[in-house]
Amino acid sequence: MEIKPTYIGTMLSLATVAFGLIAAGAWNKFIGDLIAVFFRPGNSVIAEFLYAIGVSVLAIVIVKNLGKLAERESFFGSKMDR
């Protein structure tokens, strides 16, 4: 039985996303527990707000840098095709 490359690519993508979600959940729990060490239990709203801001800033920086990398790679790729 022959396995089509598109099937393998789809399975690879699904497995990558699944493990990414598991890793994200583990990091989320770790960061939540770390914040609990530095803030008293009554300040959980403030801690969650600071956590949300930190994660948002980190996401913006990562997405921006990935966009720059994608532009640079597509630029070099188009120059090499000539």
CYANA upper distance limits for C-alpha pairs under 8 A (distance plus 0.5 A):
  3 ILE  CA      7 TYR  CA      7.37
  3 ILE  CA      8 ILE  CA      7.81
  4 LYS  CA      8 ILE  CA      7.16
  5 PRO  CA      9 GLY  CA      6.59
  6 THR  CA     10 THR  CA      6.55
  7 TYR  CA     11 MET  CA      6.67
  8 ILE  CA     12 LEU  CA      6.56
  9 GLY  CA     13 SER  CA      6.67
 10 THR  CA     14 LEU  CA      6.68
 11 MET  CA     15 ALA  CA      6.57
 12 LEU  CA     16 THR  CA      6.59
 13 SER  CA     17 VAL  CA      6.73
 14 LEU  CA     18 ALA  CA      6.58
 15 ALA  CA     19 PHE  CA      6.64
 16 THR  CA     20 GLY  CA      6.49
 17 VAL  CA     21 LEU  CA      6.67
 18 ALA  CA     22 ILE  CA      6.87
 19 PHE  CA     23 ALA  CA      6.62
 20 GLY  CA     24 ALA  CA      6.54
 21 LEU  CA     25 GLY  CA      6.63
 22 ILE  CA     26 ALA  CA      6.81
 23 ALA  CA     27 TRP  CA      6.68
 24 ALA  CA     28 ASN  CA      6.47
 25 GLY  CA     29 LYS  CA      6.75
 26 ALA  CA     30 PHE  CA      6.73
 27 TRP  CA     31 ILE  CA      6.51
 28 ASN  CA     32 GLY  CA      6.53
 29 LYS  CA     33 ASP  CA      6.59
 30 PHE  CA     34 LEU  CA      6.56
 31 ILE  CA     35 ILE  CA      6.59
 32 GLY  CA     36 ALA  CA      6.81
 32 GLY  CA     51 TYR  CA      8.46
 33 ASP  CA     37 VAL  CA      7.07
 34 LEU  CA     38 PHE  CA      7.52
 35 ILE  CA     39 PHE  CA      6.73
 35 ILE  CA     47 ALA  CA      6.95
 35 ILE  CA     51 TYR  CA      8.42
 36 ALA  CA     40 ARG  CA      7.34
 36 ALA  CA     41 PRO  CA      7.54
 36 ALA  CA     44 SER  CA      8.19
 36 ALA  CA     47 ALA  CA      8.22
 39 PHE  CA     43 ASN  CA      6.66
 39 PHE  CA     44 SER  CA      7.72
 39 PHE  CA     47 ALA  CA      7.26
 40 ARG  CA     44 SER  CA      7.80
 43 ASN  CA     47 ALA  CA      6.78
 44 SER  CA     48 GLU  CA      6.49
 45 VAL  CA     49 PHE  CA      6.59
 46 ILE  CA     50 LEU  CA      6.70
 47 ALA  CA     51 TYR  CA      6.57
 48 GLU  CA     52 ALA  CA      6.58
 49 PHE  CA     53 ILE  CA      6.76
 50 LEU  CA     54 GLY  CA      6.59
 51 TYR  CA     55 VAL  CA      6.60
 52 ALA  CA     56 SER  CA      6.54
 53 ILE  CA     57 VAL  CA      6.66
 54 GLY  CA     58 LEU  CA      6.65
 55 VAL  CA     59 ALA  CA      6.55
 56 SER  CA     60 ILE  CA      6.70
 57 VAL  CA     61 VAL  CA      6.76
 58 LEU  CA     62 ILE  CA      6.67
 59 ALA  CA     63 VAL  CA      6.51
 60 ILE  CA     64 LYS  CA      6.46
 61 VAL  CA     65 ASN  CA      6.67
 62 ILE  CA     66 LEU  CA      6.60
 63 VAL  CA     67 GLY  CA      6.58
 64 LYS  CA     68 LYS  CA      6.85
 65 ASN  CA     69 LEU  CA      6.67
 66 LEU  CA     70 ALA  CA      6.58
 67 GLY  CA     71 GLU  CA      6.69
 68 LYS  CA     72 ARG  CA      6.64
 69 LEU  CA     73 GLU  CA      6.56
 70 ALA  CA     74 SER  CA      6.57
 71 GLU  CA     75 PHE  CA      6.48
 72 ARG  CA     76 PHE  CA      6.68
 73 GLU  CA     77 GLY  CA      6.43
 74 SER  CA     78 SER  CA      6.56
 75 PHE  CA     79 LYS  CA      6.86
 76 PHE  CA     80 MET  CA      6.67
 77 GLY  CA     81 ASP  CA      6.79
 78 SER  CA     82 ARG  CA      7.38
